[in-house]
Amino acid sequence: MAFGVKDGWLVAILALSACSEPFDKHVPAEVPSAGDQGGVETRVVSVTLREGTNMAVTVNAKQDRVISLQGQLFFLPADGDGDGATARAITTPYYDAREPQYSPQLEQVVFHGYRNGNWDIWQVATDGESAPQTLTNDAFDDREPQYLADSSAVVFSSDRGGSYDIWQVNVSGDGLHQITDTENNVYSPTSSVTGSLAYAESQGGESSVVVHPDRVLVTHAGVISGVQWSPDEAQISYQLIDGNKAAVRVVDLSSGDDKLVSAPGSDVFPFRAHWLTDDEIAYTADGKIKKSKLMGAAEDWPFSVSVDLTRHDYPRRKRNYDSNISRRALGISSPVISAGGEDIYFSALGDIWQWRPSNNALNKLIDDSFAEHSLALSPDGSMLAYVVERTGRIALHLFDLASREDRVLNIEATQVSFPSWSPNGENIAFFVDVIGNPLGGQLMVMNLASGEVRKVLTPMPGQPISWSEDGRRVAVTRLNAYSSRYREGMYELVITDIESDATSTILPVPHKSISSAVLTADGAMTYVQSGLLHRLELDANYTALEDDGLLTKELTNELTDLPSWSSDGDYLVYLSGDRLKRLDAITGKIEDVTPEIEWNMAAPQDTYVLRVGRLFTGEGDDYLVDRDIWISGDRIQKVVPLSEVTDVTVVDASEYAVYPGLFEMHAHMGATSEVQGRVWLSFGITSVRDPGANPYTAKERQEAWDSGRRAGPRTYITGYLTDGNRVYYAMAEGIVSEEHLQKALDRTAALQLDFVKTYVRLPDHWQRKVVDFAHNIGIPVSSHELYPAVAHGMDHVEHIGGTSRRGYQPKVSRLGYSYDDVFTLLSESGMGITATAVLPGFAVIMAEEPDWFETPQFDTFYGPQARRYYEMLMPRFGANASAIATANGKLLRELTRRDALLVTGTDAPFVPYGAGLHAEFRLYRRAGLTPAQILHQATMKSAQAAGVASELGSIVAGKLADIVVVNGDPLADIGDADNVVMTIKNGQLYSIKELLVAPTY
């Protein structure tokens, strides 16, 4: 994804890009046991929750209740003590149990749960004496179950037919059969006392309540859910979310009268109401369980639930900032290999290298101030294609290895990625950005002689490209979603005839995603699955041969990343953690051919005094006035009142305000570039945390910036998103076994990554394994999940909203409100959260504070074209962005009041790098936070969350010298924080003037 540019300068790049056997059935304890785990000390925090965010309730005839609160089922007996204090858990947190429904006949409930790595249908007795039993267990997602009136079977929605339809299964787990078969999504089924079936159906932006087979009762713009028959079958209740309104409505079957039941302005959750009588219902809204007559006011039905949270205290791995220590470059990226396997080319430290392992010959081919990446070697071995912004724009270059001549291809794009040569060397394929499509790229094929360019396939995230032997076809992996209702699916290989546009697809193993899939020189295909490289034989039409699986074989037995074949197909080069490997395809021999490239931390030598008029140290709420900050090398030596200085240089900032270097705690930095480093520093951002990236690219960029090779912030990086068997982003790694998970974790350790980010479809008990592994090597873990993540030691959670496997968020309602369960779990546990309020609040800032655009940084790096681009992008955030931003403010205020670990981040490049963080500051101000509180969250609290508070986050003696000088008074107006005059990172001074100017070649 590329965002706006001015004069061609790149300002943002992001290439963001079910198992046929069930997952491991081991059920862990409800919470990890306390004790010593290899240096990790655990403690238990007990909390009581009296509100629930997006919770659901079901009620039996005795008015016993079962609630789903944060994915755990609790039984609340009718004869409890009024506030529900006798609540009893009937599932462990690891089922992620949602939308329970009581049996009409039995003391049990049915629910959909994620225990096995997909949504399955389960049932459990409410006495809590036995574990839940699964009714479905396969590669598909099954949701929203409800018993038939005689409790003999369960109806539910499922994507097993290619879209969501209604299915039925017996309570014994057999007798599975399909009831509806439509191209639309049909879901939320409900069966009446006499067996009539009703459900919701969605098409486009409209939803309907339908009585099977084809009686449409009501249609609305927006999303209908929670369809439920009344006991007398005369009415059907449903939930409707339309823009910034949520409601319980009831439609009368005889008259068609459709009326609002919930109070106007209620934050109704999208789950079935329960009919207590023919004119009284129970439902969930505003964090509460509500009871309401159809024509009366609702009353709260109190409850309370106690849960234990196991938290980890562990020694954080310390970074060594000693510039005298030589370090081996771990960030080797985009390796390619010559025919015959003799020469290997790759990028490291942002430069291009040639490596001949046979005689240990290592040469730097391109050595400049820019960042080269995305290498592709021509079939004859004479030329390298690569991407760089040296000419003032991101461009595809051809480098002649013999003459050292460099040619720029004429491509109209602000992003180019994944170049690939045709077998005869006459054409080159690549991806370019698609304006207005933040996740899309366009596959292009260029004829090098004529310059003619043609589009291939429709927009999609960029991926490695390969060619057929005859040069007529290109192949690339593409996502195939299971349904249009939810976005996740499998990446499969798509082979396209570039003349006819005819396509075919290959997924070697059903329900298992592939990556790095390419056609080989001899007409087969190779791909990475479960972390290993596989080969699949194809026929002349590029169709997989079938031979009981014997024609599919593993080529490697270790983690295999970024594999690249030689043009003759005899050799392969790939990365495996911190090692570079070469495979001889003829003999099967694998060699370690890792080059030794050393680098040192940047080591400024000067001592100088920064003379400050107003100093916000990050340790208090007010300025210190008239201070001298002594800086020696990369460290703050002392902070003292003004005094006479004769022996060192004085940098005069006496007319300005000064505060610690800012942290951007959630930005995906995509492909590496020189200009991006200057963008961050120009907005006063000296530390950036990247929670999802190609780990080799991220490591290369980190080393280039830490070494001072290029100007840029400190980075805290993870690798691919650690996800479950279904994925969405191309940078997600779909984990399908514990062996695969261990390989991914070993990569984290080998590359010395700074944290792990688990994504939305990784099962919770595997997430716990990630937490235990990471804490034992001293690094934190983050995810989109709140609970049970907070109960097994997770350090951090991303986004107020953000993606969820459920179709709704356990942290925030569709209207943007969070409740006491979220506040309490975060504040009492110490778990951190990056709010990313700019999604969708960025649209609000653009509308309400247009002066945000008016900075020298934005004008230089982005310009009017970017402003128009973001204005095009804003409708994606929805018409109710202002209402959601206002609602989100409740969470920001409450977490700040409770002194929770709330930090600042943006999910850039959905918003522009650097500038987006200052939009986030304005949203915090809009929510009622003071400038001092905002700066604390962007400095010291962020440093605590990143695990570097002993080195960064405040301006005190002994810490690293990361400092921002601004013109204005940011403690009076946080909007002044982007008026940057100078940024100091690691003791190195960068004036705004020099940051806005590109280096010379």
N, C-alpha and C positions, 0 to 999 in steps of 0.2 A: 504494500500500500504506500502510495506517495502522497504527500500533502504539498501545499502551495510553495511556489518558488518565485523568486524575483531574479531576473537576469540569469536564470538557469541554476541558481544555487539550490542544492538539495536541502530540504529542511526536515523531512521526516520520511523514514522508510520502515515498513513493516511487512514482512512476508509471513503473515500468519497463515500465516497460512491458517455379531456377538458369538461369543464362543459356543461351538456345538456341544462342548462338554461343560458341565457345571463347574463353578469355582470350588476351591477347597471348602469342605463342609465343617471344618473345625470351628466351633463356637467359643470365642474367648470369654473370659470372665466379664462381668458387667463393667468393671473398671480395673485397670492394672493394679496389682497388689503393691502395697507400699514396701519400701526397702531399698537396698543398695543395688543399682543396676550398672555395675562397672564404672563407678564414679558419678553416676546420676542419682541424686537423692530425690526421693519422691515424698510428697505430702498430700494430704487429703483436705480439700476445702468443701464444706457442706453448705449448700445454699437452698433457700426456699423460694419457689416461684409461685406467684399468684396471678400472673397474666401470661398469656401465650400469643406469640406472633404467628399468624397463619396456622393456628391449631384447629383441630376438628373434634367433634363430639358425636357420640351415638348413645341412645338411651333405651333401656328395655322397659317392659310393662311395669316393673316395680320401681322405675325411675332410678335404678342404678345407672351410672354413667361410665363410659370408657372414653378417655380423651387421648388424642395423639398430640403430645406436646414435645416439640423439637425431635420428632421421629421416634419417640418411645411411648408405648401404651401404658396408661395408668387406669386402674379400676377405682372408682369412687362410689362406695355403697350408698344406697338411698338413706340408710339409717346412720350416716356419718354425723360428725359433730357440727355440721352447718357450714364450716369453711372448707370442708374437704380435706382436713389435716390427716385423715386416715387413708389417704390415697396409697395404693399398692401397685408397684410396677408388675406388669404381666408379660413384658418382653424386655430383653436387654437393649441397650442403645444401638447395637450393631445390626439390627434388622431394618433400621430407618423405616419404621412402620407408619403408614399413612392411611388416612381415610377409613377408619374402622367402621364396620356395620354389624350391629347385633343380629344374631340368629333369632327369628320369630319363635323358635321352638326350644332352643338350647341355651345354656349359659356359656356361650362362646361368641367370639366375633371373628369376622373375616376382614382382612386388610391387604393392601399391597405393600410389599417390602423389598428392600434392595440387598438383602443378606448375601445372595449368591452372585452379585455382579450384574444382574438385570432386574427389572421389576417383575416380581412373581406374586402369585396369589397365595396367601397363607391363612390359616385359621388357628385360633388359640383359645383355650378355656379361660374364663375369667377368674378361676380360683388360683391361678398362678402356679399350679402344681406340676405342669408339664410344659415342655418346650413347644413352640409353634410347629405346625405341620404344613408342609408345602402342598398346594394343589396343582400348581404349574411350576416347571423348573426347566427352562430351556433358553435359547438364545434371544427370545423375543421379550418385549416389554408388555406386561399385563398390568392394568390399572383399574381403579374405581370399582371394586367388587361389591356385589350385593346378593344376599341369599334370596332364593325363591321363597314363597310363602310357607312351603312345607319343609324348608331347610334341607332339601335333598340335593340341591345343586346351587351353583353360584354363577351369575352373569357378570361379565366384566368387559372392558374394552382392551383391545390388543392390536399391535402393529404387525402381527404375524401374517397378514394378508396383503401387505404392501401399502396400506393406509390403515387408519384406526377404524375397526369395526367391532361389533358386539359378538362375543363368544360365550359359550356356556361350558362348565365342567362340573361333574358330579363331586360331592364332598369327599368321595373316596379317592379322587384324583384321576378317575378315568372318565370316559364318555365325552371327551373334548369335541365340540363341534361349533361351527360358525353359524351365526344367526343372520347377520346383515352382510351385504357385499356391495359396497359403494365406492366411488372414486373420491368422495368427500371424506372428511374425518367424522366418524360417529363414535360417541363416547358417553360417559356418565350414565350407564343404564340403570333403570329402576323397574322392578317387577311388582305388580299390584297383588292384592290378596287373591284375585281370581286368575292371575297369570298374565295379565296384559303387560306389554313391554313398552316403555317410553325411554327416550334418550335425547341427548343434545347432538346437533349436527352443525358443522361449521363449513362455510364456503366463502372464500374471500374474506371480507371484513364483517360478514354477517353470521349470526348464529340463530338456530331455531330449536324449539322444543317439539319433538316429533313423537306421536304414538305409532308404534310399529303396525303396519309396514310403511304407511305414507301419509298419515294425517298430521299436517303441520298445524300446531296450536298457536304458536306465536313466533315472530321473527324480530330480532333487534340488531342494530349495529352494535358491535362490541362482542364480548365473550360470555356465553352462557355456560354454566357448570352446575353441579350439585342438583341434578334433576331427581325429584322424589314424589311418589304417589302419596296422597292422603289416605287414611284408613278406609274411608268410604268410597274411594276411587272417583270422587266427584271433582277433585282438584289436583293440581300438580304444582309443587313449589320448585323454584330454581333460583340460582344466584346469577346476577348480571353485573359485569364490570364494563362500563362504557366511559372511556375517557377518565375523568377524575371523579367518577361516581361509582359506588358499589352498593348493591341492594339485594334484599330477598324479595322476590315477587311470587305471586300465586296466580295461576290461570285457572278459570272455571271451565270444565270441559263442555258443559251444556250451553252456557251463554257466551263463552269466549272472552268473558271479562278478565282483564289482566291488570292486577293491582299491586301497588307497593305495600309491603308489610313492614319492613324495617324502617326505622326513623330516618328521615332525610339527613344526609351528611354522615351516616354511619359508615364505618370502615368494615364492611362485611367481608368475611373470608370466603374463598371460592369452593365451599364444600357443602354437601347435602345438609339441609335442615332435617331435624327429626320431628315427626308429627307426634305430639303427646296425646292429642285428641283430634277430632275432626276440625276444631277451630283454634288449636293452640300448637305452637311449634317451639322447638329449641334450636338454636343455631349459634355460631361463633362470630363475634365482631368486636372491634375496639379492644382487643386483648382479653375479652371476657366470654363466658358462656351466657347466652341470653335466653330468656323465656318470654314468649309474647303471644297474646291473643291476636287473631288476625285483624281485629279492629281496635286493638288496645295498645298501650305503651309497653315497651319491653322492660323487664327487670333483670338485674344481674343474678346469676346462679353461682355463688362463690365456690372457689376450690383453692387448694394449695398442695403443692407437690415438692418434696425434698429430694435432691439429688446430690451425689458425691462427685467431686471433680478431683482427679489425681493430677497434680501439677509437678513438674520436674524442675529441680534446681541442679544445674550442671555447669561445669567450667567451659566457658566459650573459648573456642579456638582463637588464639591471638594472631593478628597479622604482624609480621616482622617488617618494620619500616626502615631497617638498617640498610643504608645505601652501599655499604661496603661488602654486602653479601651477594655473590653472583648466583643467579637463579637460572634454571633451565626453562626455556620457553615451552609451555604446555599448550599454548593456543596455536596449534598447527591447523590450518583450515584449507578446504577445497583442494585436496591433493589430486593430481592426475599423473599418469604414467605413460611413457613412450612405448611404441611398438618394440618388442624385444625385451622390455622391462628394465632397461639400463638406467634411464633418467626419470626422476620424479620431480615434479614441480608443485609448489604449494605456496600459500601465503602464511606469513608469521610476522608479528609486530607491525602489520600493515604493509609489508613489502613482499615482493615476489622473489622466491628462491628456486635455484636449481640444485638438485642433490643427486649425486652418483654414489650409491652405497659401496660399489665394488672397490673404489679407491678413496673413499671418504672425501670426495671433492664436493664442497658446499660453496655455492656462489650466489651472491645477491644480484639478481638480474635487474631489478628496478628498486632504486633507493632514493626516495624523495619525501617531501613533506605530506604527501597525500596517502590515502589508504586504498590499496589495490585488493581486489577480491574476485571471487566467482571465476575461477580459471577453467579454460577448456583448451585442450591441445589438438591442433589440426591433425587429420589422419596421416599425413606424411611426416609429421613431427617437426615441421619447419616454423610453425607459428603458434603463438599463444593468444587466445581471446581472453580478455579480462575486463572488469568494470572498475572505473575510477571517476572522480569528479575533477580531475586536473584541469580540464578546459573551462571550468566554471559551471558545468552541469554534469549530472550523472550520465556517463556515456560508455558505450562498448568500444573497446580498443582492440586492435590486432597488432601484436608485437612480433616482428621478424627475428627469430632467434639467431640467425647468422649475421644479418646486417645491423641489428638493433634498431631498425626503423620502426616507428610507431604510427599507426594509422587509426583515425577516429571514424567510425561508421556513422553515417547520417541517419539517425533514428530520432523521430519526434516523440520524446518521452522524458519524464522526470525520474523514472526508475527503470533500470534494465537488470535482469537477473537470469541465471541458469542458462548461459549460452551453450549451444551444442552444435558441432559440425556434422554436416551430412557425410556419408562414407566417401564420396568423391571430392569433398572439400569445396564444392561449388556453392553450397547454401549453408546458412547458419540459422538455427532456431533460437529463440529466446523469449522471455516474458517481459512485457512492459506494464506500467501502471494503467489503471482505468479511472479517469477522473470521475468523481462522484460515487465510486464503489470502493469503500475503504478496505474491503477484504479481497478485492478482485485483482487479477492480473489478466492480460491478454496474451495468449501464445501467438507469436509471429514467426514467419519464415522469410528470410531475406536472401535473394540471389546476389552474391557478392559482385558479379560482373556487371549486372544491370542496375543494381540498387533497388530492384522491385521488391516490395514487401506485401505479404498477404496475411490475413488473419486466419487462424485455425482454431476451431472449437469456440465455445462461448466463454465469457469471462470466468475465471476460477483462480484460486490461490496458486502462485507460482510453485513449480516442482521441477525436479530434474527431468530433462528431456533426452530421449534417445531416438535413433533412426532405425528403420528396417535396412536389411542388406542392400536392397536395390534403391534406396533413397526415396522411395515413393511414399513412405509412411513415417509419421512421428508418433511417439508414444510418451504418455505422461500419466502419473497417478492422479485420480480425481475422486472426490468424495461422492459416495452414493448413500444418501440418507434413507433411513428406514421408512420415514413418512414425512409429510409436509407439516405435521403437527409439532414435531420436535426435530432439531437440526442435526443430531449426531447420526453417524453411520460408519461405513467402511470405505477406506481408500482402496480403489481397484485400478488396474492398468487400463487406460483407454488408448486404443490404437486407431489413428485417423489417416486416411488417404488424403494427401494434401491437394490432390487434383479434384477428386469427386466429393470430398468431405464425408465419405462413408466411414462409419466407426464400428468397432467391436470392443468388447470389454472382457477382461480376465480377472477373476478373483480366485487364486489357486486353492484356498481352503475357505469354505463358506463360513461367514461370520467372524473371520479373522482379517483385520486390516493389514495392509502392506505399506511399505515405504521404500524409497530408493529403488523403485522398480524400473528396469530398463530392458530393451531388446539387446541381445548379444550379437556379435559379429557372425556367429554360425546359425542364427535363426531361432535361438531359444530365448528365454527371459530369465533374469535373476531378480531377486527382491529380498528385502529384509523383513523378517517376521519373527516375533518372539526374541528379537535382538540378534538373530543369526541370519547369515546369507544363505538363500536357497536358490536352486536352479529348477526351472520347469521347462520340459521339452514342448515345442510347438510344431504344428504342421505347416505346410506351405502357405496356408491361409491365415497363419498366426492365431490358430485356435489351439487351446491346450489339448494335448494328447491324453487319452485316458488309458491307464494300464494299472488299475488298482493302486494308484499312488506310487508305483515303482519308478515313474519317470520324474518324480519330484525328489530332490535330494539336498541335503545340507552340504554347503561348501566350507563352512567355518563352524567351529565349536566354541567360539568366544564372541563377546559383544562386537558387532560389526557396524560401524558408522561411516557414512559418506563414501561408500564403495565406488570406485571408478575403474573401468576397464581400459586397457590399451586398445588401439584401433584394430589390431590383429586378433584380439580376443584371447591372447595367450597369458596375459598378466593382469592382475588386479591389485590395486592399492587401496587401503582402507585405514580408518582410525579405530582404535580400541582403547578408550580411556586416554592415558598419557602416552600411548605407543602408536607408532606408524608401522603398518604391516604390509608385506607384499606376498601375494599368492601366485604361485606358478600353476596355471590351470591344467597344464599337461601332466605334471608330476603330483600335483596336490600339495606340494611343499609350501609351508608358510614361514616367512622369515620376519624377524624384527628388524626394521630398517629405520629406526627412529634417529633423526639427526640431533646433534648436540648444538643448540643455539643458546647462548647465554645472554642475560640482560641484568641490569641493576636498577634499583629504584632511583628515581630522580633525586639529585643531591645538590640543591642550591647551597652556595657557600657563603653568601653575603649575610652580614648582620646590619640591621637597620631599625629605625624607630618609626612606627606609624603613629603620628600625632593626631589624636581624635578629639572632636568637639563633644559628641554625644555617643556614649558606648553602651550598647545593650549586650551584656555579657552572656545572656542565656541562663543565668543563675538567679536573677531577680526579676522584678516586673518593671523597673524603672531604669533610666539611663544613669550611668556614671558620667560626670561632666569633666571635660578637660583631662584626658588621660594619655599617657605614652605607653604604647604597646611595643615592647622590645622583641624583635624577631631575629633569631639566629638560625640560619639554615632552614630547616622545615618546621621548627618548633617555636612556640611562644616562650620567650625567656622570662619575661615578667610584665606585669601591668601595674603602672605606678602613676602618681600625679605628675603633671607637667614639671619638667626640670630642665636645667641647661644641659644640652648635648653638644659635645665638641668633636668626638672622635668617630662618629658613625653618621651615615646619611639619615636625614629626617625626611620622611614622606608626609607632606602636610595634608591632613584630612580634617583640619580644625573647623571647617565650615560645613562638615557633613556628619551624617549619622552612620554608625558602624554596628554590625551584628554578625553572629557566627555564620559560616557558610551554610546555605540551605540544603536540605535533603529533599529529593524527589523520590518517594518510596514505592512508586509503581509506574514504571515506564518500560515499554518493550522497545528496545533500541534497534532491532532488525539488523539489516546489513551494516557493516562498518563504514564510516566515512570520516574524513578530516573535519568537515564543517560542523558536524554534529557536536563535537567536543567544544568548539567555540560558542555554539548556540547555548549550551548548558551554562558555561561560565559567564556569558554575557548577561544572563538573567540571575546571576548570583548563586547558582546551583553548583555546589562543589562535590556533592555525593548523589549518586543515582543508583537505585535498587531496581534491577531488571528481573521480574518474576516469571520469565518464560522466554527462552531463546534457544537457538542452536548453541549448544555449550561450547563448541570449538570456536565459533565466531565471537561469542561473548568473552571467552578467555583471551583470545587474541587482542580484542579491543582493550580489555582490562590491562593487559601487559603493555600495550603500546602507550596507553595514557599513564600508567604508573611509572613507566621508564622515562617519561618526559619526551619520548619520541615525537609525540604530538600533544598539543594542548587539549586537555579534557578533564572531566571530574573523576573522582574515585568512583568505582563501581562495586556493587555487591550483587553477585550473579548466581543464578541457578541455571539449569539446563532445560531440556524439553519438559513440557507439562507432563507430570506423571499421572496418566489418566487410566481409565478402565478400558474394557474391550471395545466399546464404541467411542469414537473421537469426532471432533469437529475441526479444530485447527490442525493445519499441516505440521505445526511444531509440537503437537501432542504426541506422546509415546503411549500407544495402547498396550497396557500391561495385561497379559493373559495367563500368567502363571507366576508362582512364587520364585521360580528359577529366573524368569525374565526380570522380575522386580529386583532380585539380588544383583543381577548384572547392571541394571540401571543405577542402583545405589553404589555399586563398586566404581562406576564411572564418576559419580559425584566425588567420591573420595580421591580417586586418582587425579582428577583435574583440579582438586582443591577448590571446588565450588563453595560459595559462601552460605548457601541454604538450599532447601529443597522446596519446590512448589508442587503439591498434589492438586489434581484438578477434580472435576465435578463427578466423574463416574468411577473413580477408584473406590472399591468397597471399603467401608470404614475399618474393618479389621486388618486390611492390608495397609491402610493409612497409619494405623497404630504401629505396624512394623516399621514403616518409614520413620516415624517419630523416634522410636527406640534406637534405630540405626543412627540417625542423624545426631541425636543427643549424645550418643556414645563416642562420636568423633568431634563433638563440640560445636555443631552448627544447628541453627534453628530450622523449623518447618512452618510453612504457611499453606493455606488452601482457601477455597471459597466456603468451607464448611465451618459451622459454629459448634454443633453438637452432633455426635459425641467427641468431636475433635478436642474440645475444651476439657473433656473428661479423661482423655488419655495423653495430655501433655502438650498438645499443639500450641505453638508459640504465637501464631498470628493468623488473622483472617483478612481476606481482601474484599473490598467493596461493601457499601451499604446494600446495594442490590447485586448486580452481577449475575452471571450464568448459574443456573441450578439444574440438576437432573430431574427436578420434580415438576417443572413448569411454573413454579412459584418459589419465593425465597423464604426460608425459615428466619431470616434476619429482618425482613421488611415486607410490608403488605404491598399490594399492587398500587395503592394510593400513596405509598411512600412513608408509612408510619411504622415505627418499631415500638415494642412494649417492654414491660418490666423484665420479662424473661431474658431478653437480649441485653438490656442494661445491666442486669444482675450478673449474668454469666460472664460478661466482659469485665465489669469493674471488680467483681469479687475474685476472679481468677487471676487477674493480671495479664490476660491474653490481650495482645495488641490488635488494632484494626486500622487498616488504611481505607478511609471512607470513600475516596474517589467521588466526591459529591458533584464533580463537574459532569458526571454522566448520570442524569441528563442536564445538570445545572449549567453547563457551558452555554446552552442556548439562551438561558436567562441572562447571563453576564453579557453576551453579545447584544442582546436587546436593551438591557437596562444600563449598561456601562460601556458605551462604544469607545470611550477614551482608552479602554484597555488595549485597543489596537495601536494607539498613538505613542509608540516608543521607537527610538532609533533601532533597537534590536528587531522589532517586528517589521519595521520598514525595510531593513537590510536583508534579513533572512527569509522573510515571508512576502511582504508587499501586497498590493491590491489584489493580485491574482489569488493569493491565499485567502484573503478576506472573502472574496466571492466564492471560493471553494467551500469554506466553512459555512457560509450562508446556505450553500446547496446541501451541505451535510446535515444541517440542524433539524430539518423535518424528520430525520431518522430518530431523533430523540423524543418525538411525540408532541402533540399540541398541548398536553398537560404538564410540560416540563416545569413551568413555574410553580404549579401546585405541588408537584413532587419535591421540588427543591425546598419549598416552604415546609413540607411535612418532614423531609430529611433533617431539617434544622432542629427538630425536637431531639433526635438522636445525638447530634453534635453538641447541643447544649447540655443534655443530661450526662453524656460521657465526660464532658469537660467539668461539669459540676462535681462528678464523682471522682475526678482525677484519674480516669481510666487512661490506658496507653493508646490514645488516639493520635495518629500521625497523618501527614499530608502526602498525597499522591494523586495521580490523574488518569492512569491508563493510556497515556500518550502512546502512539500518535493518533488516537481517536480525537485528541485535542493536541494542539501544537506543542512540540518539545519546548521546554523552558517557559514560554508564555502561558501554557496551560496551568502551571502551578500557581501563577499569580491570579488566574481566574478562580482557582480553588480557594485562595486566600479571601477573595472577595465574597465567595459563597459562605465561608465561615463567618465573615463579618455580617453578611445578610442574615445569618442565623442568630446573631446576637453575641458572638464571641468578641472579646477585646483584642486589639492588635498584639498585646503582650502574650495572651493565651495562644494566639495563632503562631507567633514566632517561636514560642516554646515547643509547640507541636511540630514545627518544621525544622527544629534544631535539636534540642536536648532529648525530647521524647523520641524523635526519629533515630537519634544516635543510640538510645537505649534499645529500641526495637531491632536495630541493625547489629547490636552487640558490640558497639564501638564507643560507648559513652566515656570510657577511660581515655580515649584519644581525641574525640571530636564532640561537637554539639555545644560547646561553650568556649568563651575566650578567657582562659585562665592559664597561668604559668604551667609549662610542661606539656601542654596539649599541642597537637599539630596545628599549624598556622593556616586555617581555612577561614577566611574573613571576607565580608562584603562591605563596601563603602557605597552609600547611596546619598543622593541629593534630596533632602526633604526630611520629614519627621514620621517614620513608619509607626511609632508608638501612638501618634495622633491619627494617622491615616494609613492603614496597611497598603493602600494603593500606591504609596510612595516607595514600596519595597522594590518595584521594578525600575526605579530611576537609578540604575546602577552606574556608578562612576568608575569603580575599580573592583576587581575580584582578586583575592589572594588565595591561591590553592597550593598547599604544601610549601608555603613560604615564597612562592613565585608570584610576582605582581603582574597582573594583566589589566591594562587600562581598557576602558570600553572602546576607545578608538582602535587599538590594535586587535581587539577581538572581532571587530566588524570588518576587518580586512583580511582577505585570503592570503596565505603565504605565497611567495614566488616559487616557481618550479625549480 
